Amino acid sequence: MLYQEQEGHWLTPVELFKPYYSNTLANFVAANVTPTEQQGDSVSTASKNARKTNMVDIIELGGGRGTNARLILDHLRETHPQVYQRVNYTIMDSSPSLLELQQEVLLASGHGDKVRFEKKDMMDVAEDQIAFLSPSTRSTIVLALELFDNLPHDKIRVRSGRPIEQAEVRRRKNGTSEELFTKLSDSLLQQVVELAPAFTREPLSWVPTVACGVLQRLIKERPNAQLLVADFDWLPPPDRLLADAPNRLSQWADGEPLVSSMDSTDFECYLQAPKYCDILFPVNFNKLSSFVRKAWKPQSGVVTLQKQADFLQLYGSEQIPLTQSWLTGFSPMLHDFANCSVLTVTCPSPASKRRDD
């Protein structure tokens, strides 16, 4: 697979605004370490056994070049040393070359004893084909940055009075492909749409099946996990199309992906694209948050949906001035990437738990 051979070519907010963007993520981690873990943070009073029971697992799904993990751990070590003591950081990625690069970056940064690297494909995780996380009540914070837009989606069709249908691609005898709709039979897709009817509001729509499957595994294996998803909430239309491109071969659906070849040529639909290409889906955060609210047990997590700029101001107020122009006050970290949102699931505060009880 081409992805297994590449070492990463896209610049993300982590890379563009380092270390400030990752410092903000580190602040989110530190802010959401539960009171139990914060107790006994003093090196002089905390026993080794207490440290072990108070460990915090940070799981990054899709680690890129390892830059984010390194910067998060750097910031925790420098500004939140009491939290850093208890952190175990795991990067999960499906690319062997990226995993190798991540190991080089993290080992060179002095965090080698804090980090584990696991080769895992999120599609296999979603379909329960491989182990994901060991069942535990240990405090866990999962980070998914610009990941869900790359995970496989399914297209569904909803018509009044008829069963929901799923799209399938079949090859014609002449070698071309066609899109057909058949009765919904994919078990994972069926679970997702039954749990979150929001995905069935439009006649045709793309469903982030694999992302939802991964979240289901997370909730099952780490019911007290906290989550941060940062991704594109909309994508621009195709920049330029092939002059001789035929009319689209598939039906347009809500959440249509942006499809580009390796030479940056855009295609009108996925059926017209070459074998190796980039397919990016905008994340419908409103529908995703609806799924998360249904999947997470009531009162076990506070679900918050924000534009990325609002999230950065909340957790990175001291970082933003470092990226601002002294003349205009413009901050690219804050004002660029306006098409990004952040979904978080955090533990309820003790006060809110008491009110719920």
Secondary structure as UniProt FT lines:
FT   HELIX           2..5
FT   HELIX           13..16
FT   TURN            17..19
FT   HELIX           20..31
FT   HELIX           35..38
FT   TURN            39..40
FT   TURN            43..45
FT   HELIX           48..53
FT   STRAND          56..61
FT   TURN            64..65
FT   HELIX           67..79
FT   HELIX           81..84
FT   TURN            85..86
FT   STRAND          87..93
FT   HELIX           96..108
FT   TURN            109..110
FT   HELIX           112..114
FT   STRAND          115..119
FT   HELIX           122..126
FT   TURN            127..128
FT   STRAND          139..145
FT   HELIX           148..150
FT   STRAND          154..157
FT   TURN            160..161
FT   STRAND          165..171
FT   TURN            173..174
FT   STRAND          177..183
FT   HELIX           187..195
FT   HELIX           197..200
FT   STRAND          204..207
FT   HELIX           209..221
FT   TURN            223..224
FT   STRAND          226..232
FT   TURN            243..244
FT   STRAND          258..261
FT   TURN            262..263
FT   STRAND          266..267
FT   HELIX           270..272
FT   STRAND          277..280
FT   HELIX           285..295
FT   TURN            298..299
FT   STRAND          302..307
FT   HELIX           308..315
FT   TURN            317..319
FT   HELIX           320..323
FT   TURN            326..328
FT   HELIX           332..335
FT   TURN            338..339
FT   STRAND          340..346
FT   HELIX           350..356
//
